[in-house]
Amino acid sequence: MTSSPRPPRLLGDVDSADSERANRHWWDDEAADYHAEHGDFIGGTTPGGEFVWGPERLREADVHLLGDVAGRAVLEIGCGSAPCSRWLRAQGADVVGLDVSIGMLHHGIAAMAQDAAPVPLVQAGAEHLPFADASFDLACSSFGAVPFVADSARVMREVARVLRPGGRWVFSTNHPMRWMFLDDPGPDGLVVRMSYFSRTPYSEADDDGTVTYVEHHRTIGDRVREIVAAGLVLEDIVEPEWPDDLEDEWGQWSPLRGSYFPGTAVFVCHKPA
């Protein structure tokens, strides 16, 4: 979830290595500014953290998409500064947070100083989870990793591998239909500019042509097929509506756009027992 409007700049395919490198450095560089702007909303400054599924302020405490987490082994993938992991720990879960950005993880470590118990944090990419098979009861990701990796199908297979039978996998990402519009919270963001069916990644590059930021688009159908192909069962796709009392804008997310179409999709899955 970036914080400034940007025009479409669609380049050629960007592979896993370049995507991971670019996004690791981008989030390292942007960590301080990101938390200055969004830290309060995501619970980065809240003792015990907070778990929101997206800019619509859908809270796990209210919707319980993960079910009862107390005593469960949980992996958060793309945890950023780990407000969700910290919240899960405060609810009694045994949590590990994973993120590719050491800059984001440093913010999480600093935030844990006000918590009753710390959360172990691991720096790694989501396409190669450094954990043994059947290590976790639950896995989750709130706008982490999935849109930033070239091979999200591999992420689904990795999650299925590290989950125990019966385990749940819930992740949120920008709603696939948003790909058609500019990242603009105003009226210009209501006009279709790109094809929903184009899987060409969005990239930014520096003056030397080095890719510095990448997002990868998948349609709703793509996501469903990735989940099913990994041997997981898709239970639900939650499309949060914009709350009437939420006036804040967050990058492309705004009350205006939220009144017309969804900005977030939450995929609720489980591994068969």
C-alpha positions as CSV (number, residue, x, y, z in Angstrom):
1,M,0.0,0.0,0.0
2,T,1.9,3.0,-1.2
3,S,1.0,6.6,-0.3
4,S,1.2,8.7,-3.5
5,P,-0.7,8.7,-6.8
6,R,1.2,7.3,-9.8
7,P,0.5,6.9,-13.5
8,P,0.5,3.5,-15.1
9,R,4.1,2.5,-16.1
10,L,3.9,-1.0,-17.3
11,L,7.2,-2.6,-18.2
12,G,8.2,-6.1,-19.1
13,D,8.1,-9.1,-16.9
14,V,10.0,-8.8,-13.6
15,D,11.3,-12.0,-12.2
16,S,11.3,-13.2,-8.6
17,A,14.9,-12.1,-7.8
18,D,14.5,-8.6,-9.1
19,S,11.1,-8.2,-7.5
20,E,12.4,-9.3,-4.1
21,R,15.5,-7.1,-4.4
22,A,13.5,-4.0,-5.5
23,N,10.8,-4.3,-2.9
24,R,13.2,-5.1,-0.1
25,H,15.2,-1.9,-0.8
26,W,12.0,0.1,-1.4
27,W,10.4,-0.8,2.0
28,D,13.8,-0.3,3.7
29,D,14.0,3.2,2.4
30,E,10.3,4.0,3.0
31,A,9.9,2.4,6.4
32,A,10.2,5.7,8.4
33,D,7.9,7.7,6.2
34,Y,5.4,4.9,6.0
35,H,5.1,4.7,9.8
36,A,5.0,8.5,10.2
37,E,2.0,8.6,7.9
38,H,0.2,5.3,8.7
39,G,1.7,4.0,12.0
40,D,-1.2,5.0,14.1
41,F,-3.8,3.5,11.8
42,I,-2.1,0.1,11.6
43,G,-1.4,-0.1,15.3
44,G,2.3,0.4,15.1
45,T,2.2,2.7,18.1
46,T,-0.5,0.7,20.0
47,P,0.7,-1.4,23.0
48,G,-0.1,-5.0,22.0
49,G,-0.4,-4.0,18.3
50,E,-3.5,-4.1,16.1
51,F,-4.8,-6.3,13.3
52,V,-6.5,-4.5,10.4
53,W,-7.1,-6.2,7.1
54,G,-6.9,-3.1,5.0
55,P,-7.6,0.6,4.7
56,E,-11.3,0.0,5.2
57,R,-10.4,-0.6,8.9
58,L,-11.8,-4.2,9.0
59,R,-10.4,-5.5,12.3
60,E,-9.7,-9.1,13.0
61,A,-11.0,-8.5,16.5
62,D,-14.4,-7.9,15.0
63,V,-14.5,-10.5,12.1
64,H,-12.5,-13.4,13.5
65,L,-11.4,-14.7,10.1
66,L,-8.6,-16.6,11.7
67,G,-10.8,-18.1,14.4
68,D,-9.6,-18.7,17.9
69,V,-5.8,-18.0,17.9
70,A,-5.0,-18.6,21.6
71,G,-2.4,-21.4,21.8
72,R,-2.1,-21.7,18.1
73,A,1.2,-21.6,16.1
74,V,0.8,-18.7,13.6
75,L,3.0,-17.4,10.8
76,E,2.5,-13.9,9.5
77,I,3.9,-13.5,6.0
78,G,4.9,-10.0,5.0
79,C,4.5,-8.8,8.5
80,G,6.1,-5.4,7.9
81,S,6.6,-3.8,11.4
82,A,4.5,-6.7,12.8
83,P,1.5,-4.9,14.4
84,C,-0.7,-7.9,13.4
85,S,1.8,-10.3,14.9
86,R,2.0,-8.3,18.1
87,W,-1.8,-8.3,18.3
88,L,-1.9,-12.1,17.8
89,R,0.7,-12.5,20.5
90,A,-1.4,-10.4,22.9
91,Q,-4.3,-12.8,22.2
92,G,-2.2,-15.8,23.3
93,A,-1.0,-17.0,19.9
94,D,2.5,-18.4,19.4
95,V,3.5,-16.1,16.5
96,V,6.4,-15.8,14.1
97,G,6.5,-12.7,11.8
98,L,8.3,-12.8,8.4
99,D,9.2,-10.0,6.1
100,V,11.7,-9.2,3.4
101,S,12.5,-5.7,4.7
102,I,14.9,-5.3,7.6
103,G,13.9,-1.7,7.8
104,M,10.3,-2.6,8.5
105,L,11.4,-5.3,11.0
106,H,13.5,-2.8,12.9
107,H,10.3,-0.7,13.5
108,G,8.6,-3.8,14.8
109,I,11.4,-4.5,17.2
110,A,11.2,-1.0,18.5
111,A,7.4,-1.2,19.0
112,M,7.8,-4.4,21.0
113,A,9.4,-2.5,23.8
114,Q,6.0,-1.6,25.0
115,D,4.6,-5.2,24.7
116,A,4.3,-7.8,27.4
117,A,6.1,-10.4,25.2
118,P,8.1,-10.0,22.0
119,V,7.4,-11.8,18.7
120,P,10.2,-13.6,16.9
121,L,10.9,-11.9,13.5
122,V,12.5,-13.5,10.5
123,Q,13.9,-11.7,7.4
124,A,13.1,-13.8,4.3
125,G,11.0,-13.7,1.1
126,A,7.6,-15.3,0.9
127,E,8.4,-17.6,-2.1
128,H,10.8,-19.7,0.0
129,L,9.5,-19.9,3.6
130,P,12.4,-21.1,5.9
131,F,10.3,-23.4,8.0
132,A,9.7,-27.2,8.2
133,D,6.6,-28.8,6.8
134,A,3.5,-28.7,9.0
135,S,4.9,-26.1,11.4
136,F,1.9,-23.8,11.8
137,D,-1.8,-24.0,12.6
138,L,-2.5,-20.7,11.0
139,A,-1.0,-18.4,8.4
140,C,-2.0,-14.8,7.6
141,S,-0.9,-11.8,5.6
142,S,-2.5,-8.3,5.7
143,F,-1.4,-6.6,2.5
144,G,2.0,-8.3,2.8
145,A,4.1,-10.1,0.3
146,V,1.4,-11.5,-2.1
147,P,1.1,-8.5,-4.5
148,F,4.9,-8.0,-4.4
149,V,6.2,-11.4,-5.5
150,A,6.5,-12.6,-9.1
151,D,5.4,-16.1,-8.3
152,S,2.4,-15.9,-5.9
153,A,1.4,-19.4,-6.9
154,R,4.6,-20.6,-5.2
155,V,3.6,-18.6,-2.1
156,M,0.4,-20.5,-1.9
157,R,2.2,-23.8,-2.3
158,E,4.7,-22.8,0.4
159,V,1.9,-21.8,2.8
160,A,0.2,-25.2,2.1
161,R,3.5,-26.9,2.9
162,V,4.1,-25.2,6.3
163,L,0.5,-25.5,7.4
164,R,-0.7,-28.5,9.4
165,P,-3.8,-30.4,8.2
166,G,-6.9,-28.3,9.0
167,G,-4.8,-25.1,9.2
168,R,-6.2,-21.8,8.0
169,W,-4.6,-19.3,5.5
170,V,-6.1,-15.8,5.3
171,F,-4.6,-13.0,3.3
172,S,-5.7,-9.6,2.1
173,T,-4.4,-7.7,-0.9
174,N,-5.5,-4.8,-3.1
175,H,-8.7,-5.9,-4.9
176,P,-7.8,-7.1,-8.4
177,M,-10.3,-4.8,-10.1
178,R,-8.2,-1.8,-8.8
179,W,-5.6,-2.7,-11.5
180,M,-7.8,-1.0,-14.0
181,F,-7.6,2.5,-12.4
182,L,-4.9,5.0,-11.5
183,D,-3.7,5.0,-7.9
184,D,-5.6,8.3,-7.4
185,P,-8.2,8.8,-4.5
186,G,-10.0,11.5,-6.5
187,P,-12.3,11.5,-9.6
188,D,-9.4,10.6,-11.9
189,G,-9.2,7.3,-10.0
190,L,-12.8,6.4,-11.1
191,V,-11.8,6.1,-14.8
192,V,-10.7,2.8,-16.3
193,R,-7.2,3.2,-17.8
194,M,-5.8,-0.3,-18.0
195,S,-7.0,-3.8,-18.9
196,Y,-8.1,-6.0,-15.9
197,F,-6.6,-8.9,-17.9
198,S,-3.1,-7.5,-18.3
199,R,-0.7,-9.4,-16.0
200,T,2.2,-7.2,-16.9
201,P,3.6,-6.0,-13.6
202,Y,3.7,-2.4,-12.5
203,S,7.3,-1.3,-12.1
204,E,9.2,1.8,-11.1
205,A,12.8,2.3,-12.1
206,D,15.6,4.7,-11.3
207,D,17.5,6.8,-13.9
208,D,19.8,3.9,-14.6
209,G,16.9,1.6,-15.4
210,T,17.2,-0.5,-12.2
211,V,13.8,-1.6,-11.0
212,T,13.1,0.0,-7.6
213,Y,9.5,-1.1,-7.0
214,V,7.2,-3.8,-8.3
215,E,3.6,-4.9,-7.9
216,H,2.2,-8.0,-9.7
217,H,-1.4,-8.2,-10.8
218,R,-3.5,-11.4,-10.7
219,T,-7.2,-11.5,-11.5
220,I,-9.8,-13.0,-9.0
221,G,-9.8,-16.1,-11.2
222,D,-6.0,-16.3,-11.0
223,R,-6.0,-16.1,-7.2
224,V,-8.7,-18.8,-7.0
225,R,-6.7,-21.1,-9.3
226,E,-3.5,-20.5,-7.3
227,I,-5.2,-21.4,-4.1
228,V,-6.8,-24.5,-5.4
229,A,-3.7,-25.7,-7.2
230,A,-1.8,-25.6,-3.9
231,G,-4.3,-28.1,-2.4
232,L,-6.1,-25.5,-0.3
233,V,-9.8,-24.9,0.0
234,L,-11.2,-21.4,-0.6
235,E,-14.0,-20.7,1.9
236,D,-14.7,-17.0,1.2
237,I,-13.6,-13.8,-0.5
238,V,-14.4,-10.8,1.8
239,E,-14.8,-7.4,0.1
240,P,-14.9,-4.9,2.9
241,E,-17.2,-1.9,2.3
242,W,-16.0,1.6,3.1
243,P,-17.3,2.7,6.6
244,D,-19.5,5.7,6.7
245,D,-17.5,7.2,9.5
246,L,-14.0,6.8,7.9
247,E,-13.0,10.1,6.2
248,D,-9.2,9.3,5.9
249,E,-7.5,8.7,2.6
250,W,-4.7,6.2,2.2
251,G,-3.0,6.5,-1.1
252,Q,-5.6,5.4,-3.7
253,W,-8.1,4.4,-1.0
254,S,-10.6,7.0,-0.2
255,P,-14.3,7.5,0.8
256,L,-15.1,8.5,-2.8
257,R,-13.6,5.4,-4.4
258,G,-14.8,3.2,-1.6
259,S,-18.4,4.2,-2.2
260,Y,-18.2,2.8,-5.8
261,F,-16.1,-0.4,-5.7
262,P,-14.0,-2.5,-3.3
263,G,-10.3,-1.7,-2.6
264,T,-9.5,-4.8,-0.7
265,A,-10.0,-8.5,-1.1
266,V,-9.5,-10.9,1.8
267,F,-9.1,-14.6,0.8
268,V,-10.1,-17.1,3.5
269,C,-8.7,-20.6,3.0
270,H,-7.9,-23.8,4.8
271,K,-5.8,-26.9,4.3
272,P,-7.9,-30.0,4.3
273,A,-7.6,-32.1,7.4
